[in-house]
Amino acid sequence: MQTLLSPGLILSIVAVYFLLLMGIAYLTGRNADNSDFFVANKQAPWYLVAFGMIGASLSGVTFISVPGMVGAVYLNADLVSPSNMEFSYMQVVLGYMVGYFVIATLLLPLYYRLQLTSIYTYLEKRFGAASYKTGAAFFLVSRIIGASFRLYLVAMVLYLFVFEPWAVPFWVVALLTIVLIWIYTFKGGIKTIVWTDTLQTTFMLIAVVMTIKELTQALGFPLADAWSSIESEGLGQLFFFENGWSDANNFFKQFISGVFIAIVMTGLDQDMMQKNLTCRSLKDAQKNMFSFSIVLLFVNFIFLMMGALLAIYALRNGVSFDRSDSLYPTIALQHLSVEVGVVFIIGLVAAAYSSADSALTALTTSFCIDFLGFKTNKDKQVVEQLGDSKLLDDASAVQTNSTIKTRYMVHIGFSLVLFAVIVAFWLINDQSVIVALFKIAGYTYGPLLGLYSFGLFTKIKVKDQLVPIVCLCAPLFTYLINANSSWLLMGYQFGFELLLVNGLLTFIGLMMIRDGKEAMPAI
């Protein structure tokens, strides 16, 4: 079989998909105010949030990269780190389960009790204004790089398979990608995204299931025998204990890292937590988190199964590709049926946009609330002081119109920033540099882990004005330790656990700037 998707057909598929998103945006964005944009007026059904978060958690990187890395060594692919061979990634996913439990039982009760819209407001209550701005700034940097990288992947695929034959410049493709997101999120924000994420997750899972079904048919064995065939090819190893702590795939290293990755990249991330805060109550938000974690375990396993089957198919059919990220697109668009090619394109776009659209909304939310001081509710104290509800309503109407216009401008501003970073990735045109930039974004979560750990598990007061210095030094020292770990730690190689080192250094730095005058009251 061979897919016969012309550039025009691919573009038509994407256009129809976005028309569907626009329809959802129209229905959910009518009469939306700031409260709808930021927290969906706290009326989102928890089961929709849970299902939509699957797509946001996986993203375009997972959709393309994780399947490619399963059989990287099996296929002798170049430019691939061996840290995610075979099914070792499931060790990290099992750690996620513990991390999500911590989020549901420790962080969500805190956020709901303090009635937060931006989760970084907690840092102001606990440490002070400098810590608050520092935490929010680290989130902005990490999300800008991360969201741009994900959108870069989908823009690159659309460019290579659709627009390059028409001699359309890459920057036009990147701009179109950003404009489409802006159009369907600028009014409804998170209220719209709760529903669009549900649609995007659905298409992503349909793509994976259809691909697995067709691969098993092409390989000549029934779907029920897929796992035994994967094991017989030597691709089914789940747990790695053999090579001790020097192995990047070591179970304990990856499991523990998975715990903290989930805590920081979900529980301490405005993008992911903003979805949870749209639920009607803490109980609903916890149900969302527990159900999401269980479903995500099975979904990741299915992605890894697809990656193993793709590797087997590539080896048996002599499929060539330049890097592991090209494995799934090459087979889906050039070797399988038209139907699989169609759902792959939709799944790819859905995977990238399910994380990027919410990232754009979260960036807008964080900047408006954390740096511009937006509020989502009317100030009840003013009502009591003025004693004139009509006057307050008039003042609130003026303030609401003004803040909505400002929010629009911030939304446009971050759209332009994402566009600029995507084009910069393209101009760099060096995969190793781009991956390095993406890793830099990962370093920014370490200070957040240290700040929240220190705030939650101690009552020590710190010198707030020195917190930014600590949070800048911790990632720098983490990088130096990682670069010299071979001789510093007798051959030890860091993997995902660098996050713990970063958080620990931040924690130690906060201890060093403690203010001994008084202890902080419990928050």
C-alpha positions in Angstrom: 0.0 0.0 0.0 1.1 3.6 -0.6 -0.5 6.8 0.5 -1.4 9.2 -2.2 -1.9 12.4 -0.4 -1.2 15.4 -2.6 -0.2 18.7 -1.0 -3.7 20.1 -2.0 -5.5 17.2 -0.3 -3.4 17.6 2.9 -4.1 21.3 3.0 -7.8 20.6 2.5 -7.8 18.2 5.4 -6.2 20.7 7.7 -8.6 23.4 6.5 -11.7 21.3 7.3 -10.2 20.4 10.7 -9.7 24.1 11.5 -13.2 25.0 10.4 -14.4 22.5 13.0 -12.2 24.2 15.6 -13.6 27.6 14.6 -17.1 26.3 15.1 -16.4 25.2 18.6 -14.6 28.5 19.3 -17.7 30.4 18.1 -20.1 28.4 20.3 -17.9 28.6 23.4 -16.5 32.2 23.0 -19.7 34.1 22.7 -20.1 36.7 25.4 -16.9 35.4 27.1 -15.3 37.7 29.7 -12.0 37.5 31.5 -13.3 34.9 34.0 -14.2 32.6 31.1 -10.9 33.2 29.4 -8.8 32.5 32.5 -10.8 29.7 34.3 -13.9 29.0 32.2 -15.9 30.6 35.0 -15.1 27.3 37.0 -17.9 25.5 35.2 -16.0 22.9 33.1 -17.0 19.3 33.4 -14.2 17.3 35.1 -14.4 14.4 32.6 -13.9 16.7 29.6 -10.9 18.3 31.3 -9.4 14.9 32.1 -9.8 13.6 28.5 -8.5 16.8 26.9 -5.5 16.9 29.2 -4.3 13.6 27.6 -3.7 15.4 24.3 -2.1 18.4 26.0 0.3 16.1 28.0 1.4 14.1 25.0 1.9 16.9 22.4 3.4 16.7 19.0 6.8 15.7 20.4 5.3 12.6 21.9 3.2 11.9 18.8 6.3 11.8 16.6 9.3 11.4 18.8 8.3 8.7 21.3 7.3 6.1 18.6 10.6 6.8 16.7 12.8 6.3 19.8 11.4 2.9 20.7 13.3 1.2 17.9 16.1 3.7 17.4 18.9 1.3 18.2 17.0 -1.6 16.5 17.1 0.5 13.3 20.6 2.0 13.9 19.0 5.4 13.5 21.4 8.4 13.7 21.0 11.5 16.0 19.1 9.6 18.6 19.9 9.6 22.4 19.7 6.0 23.7 17.9 7.2 26.9 14.5 6.0 25.6 15.2 2.7 24.0 12.5 0.1 23.7 9.7 0.5 26.3 11.9 2.1 29.0 9.8 5.2 28.8 7.1 3.3 30.7 9.3 3.5 33.8 9.0 7.3 33.6 5.2 7.0 33.0 4.9 4.8 36.2 6.6 7.6 38.1 4.1 10.0 36.7 1.3 8.1 38.5 2.9 8.9 41.9 3.5 12.5 40.8 -0.2 13.0 39.8 -1.2 11.6 43.2 0.9 14.2 44.9 -0.7 16.9 42.7 -4.2 15.7 43.5 -3.7 15.5 47.3 -1.2 18.3 48.0 -1.2 21.0 45.3 -4.8 21.1 44.2 -6.2 21.5 47.7 -3.7 24.4 48.1 -4.7 26.1 44.9 -8.4 25.7 45.5 -8.2 26.9 49.1 -6.4 30.1 48.1 -8.8 30.5 45.1 -5.9 31.0 42.7 -6.2 31.8 39.0 -2.4 32.0 38.5 -0.8 29.3 40.6 2.3 31.6 41.0 0.3 33.9 43.2 1.1 31.4 46.0 4.8 32.4 45.8 3.8 36.0 46.6 1.8 34.9 49.6 4.6 32.7 50.9 7.8 34.6 50.0 7.1 38.0 48.5 6.8 40.0 45.2 10.3 39.2 43.9 9.8 35.4 44.3 6.3 35.7 42.7 7.6 37.5 39.6 10.6 35.1 39.4 8.4 32.0 39.4 6.1 33.4 36.8 9.1 34.5 34.6 10.6 31.1 34.7 7.3 29.7 33.5 7.0 32.2 30.7 10.5 31.3 29.4 10.0 27.6 29.6 6.6 27.7 27.9 7.7 30.0 25.1 10.5 27.7 24.2 8.5 24.5 24.7 5.4 25.7 22.8 7.5 27.1 20.0 9.4 23.8 19.6 6.1 21.8 19.4 4.7 24.2 16.8 8.0 24.1 14.9 7.5 20.4 14.4 4.0 20.6 12.9 5.0 23.7 10.8 8.0 21.7 9.5 5.9 18.7 8.5 3.3 20.9 6.8 6.1 22.8 5.0 7.9 19.8 3.7 4.8 17.8 2.6 2.5 20.7 1.5 4.0 24.1 1.0 7.6 23.5 -0.2 6.4 22.1 -3.5 4.5 25.3 -4.0 7.6 27.4 -3.2 5.9 29.0 -0.2 8.4 30.3 2.3 8.6 28.6 5.8 7.9 31.9 7.6 4.5 32.0 5.9 3.7 28.5 7.1 4.8 29.5 10.7 2.7 32.6 10.6 -0.4 30.7 9.4 0.1 28.2 12.2 0.1 30.9 14.8 -2.7 32.9 13.3 -5.0 29.8 13.3 -4.4 29.3 17.0 -5.0 33.0 17.8 -8.3 33.0 15.9 -9.9 30.2 17.8 -8.6 31.1 21.3 -8.6 34.9 21.5 -12.2 35.2 22.8 -13.0 32.1 24.8 -9.5 31.2 26.0 -9.5 28.2 28.4 -13.2 27.9 28.1 -12.8 27.1 24.4 -9.7 25.0 24.9 -11.4 22.6 27.3 -13.7 21.6 24.4 -11.1 21.8 21.5 -8.7 19.6 23.5 -11.3 16.9 23.8 -11.7 16.9 20.0 -7.9 17.0 19.5 -7.3 14.1 21.9 -10.0 12.0 20.1 -8.3 12.5 16.7 -4.9 11.7 18.1 -6.0 8.4 19.6 -7.9 7.5 16.4 -4.7 8.0 14.4 -2.7 5.8 16.7 -5.3 3.0 16.8 -5.8 3.0 13.0 -2.0 3.0 12.4 -1.5 0.0 14.8 -4.4 -1.9 13.1 -3.0 -1.4 9.6 0.6 -2.1 10.6 -0.4 -5.5 12.0 -2.3 -6.3 8.8 0.7 -5.3 6.7 3.1 -7.4 8.9 0.8 -10.4 8.5 -0.3 -11.1 12.1 -3.5 -10.4 14.0 -3.8 -7.5 16.4 -4.0 -9.9 19.3 -0.5 -11.1 18.5 1.0 -7.6 18.4 2.7 -7.8 21.8 4.2 -11.3 21.3 5.6 -10.2 17.9 7.2 -7.1 19.5 8.8 -9.3 22.2 10.0 -11.8 19.6 11.8 -9.0 17.9 13.6 -8.0 21.1 11.7 -4.7 21.5 9.5 -5.4 24.5 11.8 -4.8 27.5 9.9 -2.7 30.0 12.3 -2.6 33.1 16.0 -2.0 33.1 18.0 -3.0 36.2 21.1 -4.7 34.7 23.6 -1.9 34.3 23.1 -0.1 37.6 23.2 3.7 38.1 25.5 4.3 35.2 22.6 3.3 32.8 20.4 6.2 31.7 17.6 3.7 31.5 17.9 2.4 35.0 14.5 1.8 36.5 15.0 3.7 39.8 16.5 6.8 38.0 13.6 7.0 35.5 10.8 6.2 38.0 12.0 8.8 40.5 12.5 11.3 37.8 9.0 10.6 36.5 7.5 11.4 39.9 9.1 14.9 39.9 8.6 15.6 36.2 4.9 15.1 36.7 4.9 17.4 39.8 6.7 20.2 38.1 5.5 20.0 34.5 1.9 19.5 35.5 1.4 20.6 39.1 3.7 23.6 39.0 2.9 24.6 35.4 0.2 27.3 34.8 -0.7 25.7 31.5 -1.7 22.3 32.9 -3.1 23.6 36.2 -5.2 26.2 34.5 -7.3 23.3 33.1 -7.7 21.8 36.5 -8.8 25.1 38.0 -11.7 25.3 35.5 -13.5 22.4 37.4 -16.4 23.3 39.6 -14.9 22.1 42.8 -11.7 20.6 44.4 -13.4 17.2 44.4 -14.1 17.4 40.6 -10.5 18.5 40.0 -9.2 15.6 42.0 -11.4 13.2 40.1 -10.1 14.7 36.9 -6.5 14.2 38.0 -6.9 10.6 39.1 -8.8 9.5 36.0 -6.4 11.3 33.7 -3.4 9.6 35.2 -4.8 6.1 34.7 -5.9 6.7 31.1 -2.5 8.3 30.3 -0.7 5.2 31.5 -2.5 3.1 28.9 -2.3 5.7 26.1 1.5 6.0 26.5 1.8 2.2 26.3 -0.2 2.2 23.0 2.1 4.9 21.6 5.1 2.8 22.4 3.5 -0.3 20.9 3.0 1.7 17.7 6.6 2.7 17.7 7.8 -0.9 18.0 5.5 -1.9 15.1 6.7 0.9 13.0 10.3 -0.2 13.6 9.5 -3.8 12.6 7.7 -2.6 9.5 10.6 -0.3 8.5 13.2 -3.1 8.9 11.2 -5.6 6.9 10.3 -3.2 4.1 13.6 -1.4 3.8 12.2 2.0 4.8 14.9 4.6 5.0 14.8 7.8 7.0 17.3 10.4 8.2 16.3 10.5 11.9 14.0 8.7 14.3 11.4 11.6 14.2 10.9 10.8 10.5 9.9 7.2 11.1 6.2 7.7 11.8 5.6 10.5 9.1 7.5 8.5 6.4 5.6 5.3 6.9 2.2 6.9 7.5 2.4 9.2 4.4 4.4 7.0 2.0 3.7 3.4 2.8 0.2 3.0 4.4 -3.3 3.7 3.2 -4.8 7.0 2.3 -7.1 6.7 5.4 -4.1 6.3 7.7 -2.3 9.3 6.0 -5.4 11.4 6.6 -5.7 10.6 10.3 -2.0 11.0 10.7 -2.1 14.6 9.4 -5.1 15.4 11.6 -3.5 13.6 14.6 -0.3 15.5 14.1 -2.0 18.8 13.9 -4.2 17.9 16.9 -1.3 16.7 19.0 0.7 19.9 18.4 -2.2 22.3 18.8 -3.6 20.6 21.9 -0.5 21.7 23.8 0.3 24.9 21.9 -3.2 26.5 22.1 -3.4 26.1 25.8 0.2 27.3 26.2 -0.7 30.5 24.4 -3.7 31.0 26.7 -1.6 30.2 29.8 1.1 32.6 28.7 -1.5 35.3 28.3 -3.1 34.4 31.6 0.2 34.4 33.6 1.3 37.8 32.1 -2.0 39.5 32.7 -2.4 38.3 36.2 1.2 38.0 37.4 2.6 41.1 35.8 -0.3 43.3 35.0 -2.3 42.6 38.1 -5.6 41.5 36.4 -8.4 40.1 38.6 -11.1 37.8 37.5 -13.8 38.8 40.0 -15.3 42.1 41.2 -13.8 43.5 44.3 -16.4 43.0 47.1 -14.7 45.4 49.4 -15.3 48.2 47.0 -19.0 47.3 47.0 -19.1 47.7 50.8 -17.1 50.9 50.8 -19.1 52.7 48.1 -22.5 51.3 49.0 -23.6 52.1 45.5 -24.0 49.0 43.3 -24.9 51.1 40.2 -21.7 53.1 40.5 -19.7 49.9 41.0 -21.4 48.3 38.0 -20.5 51.3 35.8 -16.9 51.3 37.1 -16.6 47.5 36.6 -17.9 47.8 33.1 -15.2 50.3 32.2 -12.5 48.3 33.9 -13.7 45.1 32.2 -13.7 46.6 28.7 -10.2 48.0 29.3 -8.8 44.8 30.7 -10.3 42.7 27.8 -8.7 45.0 25.3 -5.4 44.7 27.1 -5.7 41.0 27.2 -6.2 40.9 23.4 -3.0 42.9 23.0 -1.1 40.5 25.3 -2.5 37.6 23.4 -1.3 39.1 20.1 2.1 39.9 21.6 2.7 36.3 22.7 1.5 35.0 19.3 4.2 37.2 17.7 6.8 36.0 20.2 6.0 32.3 19.4 6.2 33.1 15.7 9.6 34.7 16.1 11.0 31.7 18.0 9.7 29.2 15.5 11.3 31.1 12.6 14.5 31.2 14.7 14.5 27.4 15.1 14.1 27.1 11.3 17.0 29.6 10.6 19.3 27.8 13.0 18.6 24.6 11.0 20.7 22.5 13.5 18.8 19.7 15.2 21.4 19.5 18.0 21.1 23.2 18.8 17.3 23.1 18.8 17.2 20.1 21.1 19.7 21.9 23.4 17.3 24.9 23.5 14.5 22.6 24.4 16.5 21.2 27.2 17.2 24.7 28.5 13.4 25.1 28.9 13.5 22.0 31.1 16.1 23.6 33.4 13.6 26.3 34.3 11.3 24.0 36.1 14.0 23.1 38.7 13.7 26.5 40.5 10.0 26.1 40.6 10.4 22.7 42.3 12.8 24.2 44.8 10.5 27.2 45.6 7.4 25.2 46.1 9.1 22.5 48.1 10.7 25.1 50.4 7.4 26.9 50.7 5.3 23.9 51.5 7.6 21.9 53.7 9.2 24.7 55.7 8.0 27.8 57.5 11.3 29.6 57.1 11.2 33.2 55.9 13.7 34.2 53.2 15.2 37.5 51.9 12.8 37.9 49.0 15.0 40.3 47.0 17.7 37.6 46.8 15.4 34.8 45.5 15.9 35.7 41.8 19.7 35.3 42.2 19.2 31.9 43.8 16.9 30.8 41.0 19.3 31.9 38.3 22.3 30.3 39.9 20.7 26.9 40.5 20.2 26.0 36.8 23.7 27.3 36.0 25.3 25.0 38.6 23.1 22.1 37.5 24.4 22.5 34.0 28.0 22.5 35.2 27.5 19.4 37.3 25.9 17.6 34.4 28.7 18.6 32.0 31.4 17.3 34.4 29.5 14.4 35.9 31.8 11.7 34.5 34.8 12.7 36.5 33.0 14.4 39.4 30.8 11.3 40.1 32.9 8.4 38.9 31.2 7.9 35.6 27.6 8.6 36.7 25.5 9.9 33.8 22.4 12.0 34.5 19.1 11.6 32.8 15.8 13.1 33.7 16.9 13.3 37.4 18.8 16.5 36.6 15.5 18.1 37.6 16.0 16.9 41.2 19.5 18.3 41.3 18.2 21.7 40.1 15.4 21.7 42.7 17.8 20.7 45.5 20.3 23.4 44.6 17.4 25.9 44.7 16.3 24.6 48.1 19.8 24.9 49.5 20.1 28.4 48.1 16.9 29.4 49.8 18.2 28.1 53.1 21.3 30.2 52.6 19.3 33.4 52.3 16.9 32.7 55.2 15.7 35.6 57.2 16.1 34.6 60.8 13.9 37.3 62.3 10.7 35.3 62.2 9.0 32.3 60.8 6.3 32.5 58.2 2.8 31.8 59.3 1.1 28.8 57.7 -0.7 29.5 54.4 
